[in-house]
Structure formats: structure tokens, C-alpha cells
């Protein structure tokens, strides 16, 4: 099968198998562009599968969350800080909220933390 680098492709069409698919970065971009342009070109079960795979693959392991959050805040700016702050109300686990609150202190901008 010949596929050009400009063509998107699907694996596990209509969720025929019980596995997740992690596409090459270029194919993710092509799939996202197709969904934005004309989502009906991708079968409904495959659209659901793509979203499910994306959310599952994007999940940060609980042991690494503080490190990821802290790094994002340290290297980010006010927008990232405000985003993480807004996420505090969305989670119901004490440990997750603690990770987020501690990560907010990783900012290099002391003015942000004075609010």
C-alpha cells in the first residue's frame, strides 16, 4: 500500500480490535485537519475512536503530573498559570489539586503568585 505524506490513514477502522492507535505526528495533524475541514469523511465510529485514543494517550501518569505541571508553569507565562489555576475547580481528588497548587509555585514570575 502506497500512502503519500499528504494522505491521512486510519488503523483499527470501526474499532475492530481492542487496542489503541498512536499515529505518527504527521498523520495526527492530517487527521485533525480533515476533522476540521469535513469530519463526515471519517466514519462516526472512527471519529469516536480517534478522540478516545487521543484522550487516553494524552493522559499524564499520576506519578509524573507534578513534574509536568511544574515544568509547564516554570517555562510558561501568565496564560499557562491562569489555565492551571482554573483547573483546580475541575478535579475532585485532593492529591491532584495539591499537585496543581504546588506547581503554581514553580512560576518564575513572582507577581503572578501575589494575586
C-alpha positions as CSV (number, residue, x, y, z in Angstrom):
1,X,0.0,0.0,0.0
2,X,1.5,3.4,-1.0
3,X,0.5,6.3,1.1
4,X,1.9,9.8,0.4
5,X,3.0,12.0,3.3
6,X,0.0,14.2,2.4
7,X,-2.6,11.5,2.9
8,X,-4.1,10.6,6.2
9,X,-4.8,7.0,7.1
10,X,-6.8,5.1,9.8
11,X,-5.9,1.9,11.6
12,X,-8.4,-0.2,13.5
13,X,-11.3,1.2,11.5
14,X,-14.6,1.0,13.4
15,X,-12.7,-0.4,16.4
16,X,-12.4,-3.9,15.0
17,X,-9.6,-4.6,17.5
18,X,-9.1,-4.0,21.2
19,X,-6.1,-1.7,21.1
20,X,-5.1,1.9,21.0
21,X,-3.5,3.5,17.9
22,X,-0.8,6.1,18.3
23,X,-0.2,7.6,14.8
24,X,2.9,9.4,13.5
25,X,2.8,13.1,14.3
26,X,2.2,14.0,10.7
27,X,-0.8,11.7,10.4
28,X,-2.3,13.2,13.6
29,X,-2.0,16.6,12.1
30,X,-3.6,15.4,8.8
31,X,-6.5,13.7,10.7
32,X,-7.1,16.8,12.8
33,X,-7.1,19.0,9.6
34,X,-9.6,16.6,8.0
35,X,-11.9,16.6,11.0
36,X,-11.8,20.4,11.0
37,X,-12.4,20.6,7.2
38,X,-15.0,17.9,6.7
39,X,-15.5,15.5,9.6
40,X,-18.0,13.4,7.7
41,X,-15.1,12.0,5.6
42,X,-14.2,9.9,8.6
43,X,-16.8,7.3,9.7
44,X,-18.5,8.1,13.0
45,X,-17.1,5.1,14.9
46,X,-13.6,6.0,13.7
47,X,-14.1,9.6,14.8
48,X,-15.1,8.4,18.3
49,X,-12.1,6.0,18.3
50,X,-9.7,8.9,17.4
51,X,-11.0,11.0,20.2
52,X,-10.8,8.1,22.7
53,X,-7.3,7.3,21.6
54,X,-6.1,10.9,21.9
55,X,-7.5,11.4,25.4
56,X,-6.1,8.1,26.6
57,X,-2.6,8.7,25.0
58,X,-2.5,12.3,26.3
59,X,-3.2,11.2,29.9
60,X,-0.2,12.0,32.2
61,X,0.8,9.3,34.6
62,X,-0.2,10.3,38.2
63,X,3.4,9.9,39.4
64,X,4.6,12.4,36.8
65,X,1.9,15.0,37.0
66,X,3.6,17.4,39.4
67,X,6.8,17.4,37.3
68,X,4.8,18.1,34.1
69,X,2.7,20.8,35.7
70,X,5.7,22.4,37.4
71,X,7.8,22.4,34.2
72,X,4.9,23.9,32.2
73,X,4.4,26.7,34.8
74,X,8.2,27.4,35.1
75,X,8.6,27.7,31.3
76,X,5.3,29.3,30.6
77,X,3.8,32.6,31.4
78,X,0.6,34.1,32.8
79,X,-1.6,32.2,30.3
80,X,-0.3,28.8,31.5
81,X,-0.5,29.9,35.1
82,X,-4.1,31.1,34.8
83,X,-5.0,27.9,32.9
84,X,-3.7,25.6,35.7
85,X,-5.3,27.8,38.3
86,X,-8.7,27.4,36.5
87,X,-8.2,23.6,36.6
88,X,-8.3,23.5,40.4
89,X,-12.1,23.5,40.4
90,X,-12.4,20.7,37.9
91,X,-10.7,17.9,39.8
92,X,-12.2,16.2,42.8
93,X,-9.1,14.4,44.1
94,X,-7.1,16.0,46.9
95,X,-3.8,14.7,45.6
96,X,-4.4,16.1,42.1
97,X,-5.3,19.5,43.5
98,X,-2.3,19.5,45.7
99,X,-0.1,18.8,42.6
100,X,-1.6,21.7,40.8
101,X,-1.4,24.1,43.7
102,X,2.3,23.2,44.3
103,X,3.0,23.5,40.6
104,X,1.6,27.1,40.6
105,X,4.5,28.0,42.9
106,X,7.0,26.9,40.2
107,X,6.5,30.2,38.3
108,X,9.5,32.4,37.9
109,X,7.1,35.4,37.8
110,X,6.6,36.4,41.5
111,X,3.9,38.9,40.5
112,X,1.6,36.2,39.3
113,X,1.7,34.4,42.6
114,X,0.9,37.6,44.6
115,X,-2.7,37.5,43.4
